Amino acid sequence: MIPIGRGQRELIIGDRQTGKTAIAVDAIINQRDTDAPYAGCTIGERLRDNGQHALVVYDDLTKHAAAYREVSLLLRRPPGREAFPGDIFNLHSRLLERAAKMSDENGGGSLTALPIVETQEGDYSAYIPTNVISITDGQIYLEPDLFYQGIRPAINIGLSVSRVGGAAQTQMMRRVAGRLKLDLASYREYAAFAQFASDLDARTQAILARGDRMMEVLKQPQYAPMHIVDQVVAIFAGTRGYWDDVPPAQIVTLEAELLEWLRQQHPQLVAELTQSQQLDEKLEARLGEAIEEFKATRSGSAQDSA
């Protein structure tokens, strides 16, 4: 939904205790199969310049700016009239500009940056957030209300953006998730409207029902990154309506069962998706048939046990 490409600078922003560091740690864990250390920008640059891929997390730039301003005041040096000192803004911009994806002629390595900024009471328009937003390639905004509702990661769809977009996605992810962000933004608008309406038409009810289920699909436990094929299958099942007749509370459990069942019963299909990273009409049809088979098998077993 918010693709991050190699060499990108994607800001993670949100109030205190809304899961900012959790997203960064999950990103680190997700890179474990690439043999990329994450011990600082200089080490990351060395790896990048030698054709490897590194991820660096700056947690967080808010404290850096606040500490700089405090020291300036103690030393009786003018820290700048604005809340974000000019010197530290220059330092941060130079630091983040080190993130880059090298050309093939220069080894093809990359250094990806995930800076973190803490907001106060959701005020993402304050000096520090807006300054860091201006020197990054997009932001992931974490909303406290969503976090407390149990929707984690608590990503606000409307305020989060990646300026790299679909260029950072594989073909199969782009195919199944192309309209996901727009659909979920539409769902949030309808959900806000539905709070004040007692009689909803069938189309609105369908949008809300699908959105409720997609929010469950997108929930992810901490420290448990998913393989890209598992992500594609989960989003495919949700966006294509295979969970429309399933109560939202059961979707997380069913999704885990489906992924395990596919690995056992259709290993060839999973292998093809893993190897090709492509999803054409034939593979879509096979995947849809497999999901229908899973639902029929599970329905039959449920009836037998009853």
Sequence and secondary structure as in RCSB ss.txt:
>XXXX:A:sequence
MIPIGRGQRELIIGDRQTGKTAIAVDAIINQRDTDAPYAGCTIGERLRDNGQHALVVYDDLTKHAAAYREVSLLL
RRPPGREAFPGDIFNLHSRLLERAAKMSDENGGGSLTALPIVETQEGDYSAYIPTNVISITDGQIYLEPDLFYQG
IRPAINIGLSVSRVGGAAQTQMMRRVAGRLKLDLASYREYAAFAQFASDLDARTQAILARGDRMMEVLKQPQYAP
MHIVDQVVAIFAGTRGYWDDVPPAQIVTLEAELLEWLRQQHPQLVAELTQSQQLDEKLEARLGEAIEEFKATRSG
SAQDSA
>XXXX:A:secstr
     TT B EEEEETTSSHHHHHHHHHHHTGGGT   S HHHHHHHHHTT EEEEEEETHHHHHHHHHHHHHHT
T    SSSS HHHHHHHHHHHTT EE  GGGT  EEEEEEEEEESTT TTSHHHHHHHHTSSEEEEE HHHHHTT
 SS B TTT EESSGGGGS HHHHHHHTTHHHHHHHHHHHHHHHTT S   HHHHHHHHHHHHHHHHT   TT  
  HHHHHHHHHHHHTTTTTTS HHHHHHHHHHHHHHHHHH HHHHHHHHHH    HHHHHHHHHHHHHHHHHHHH
HHHHH 
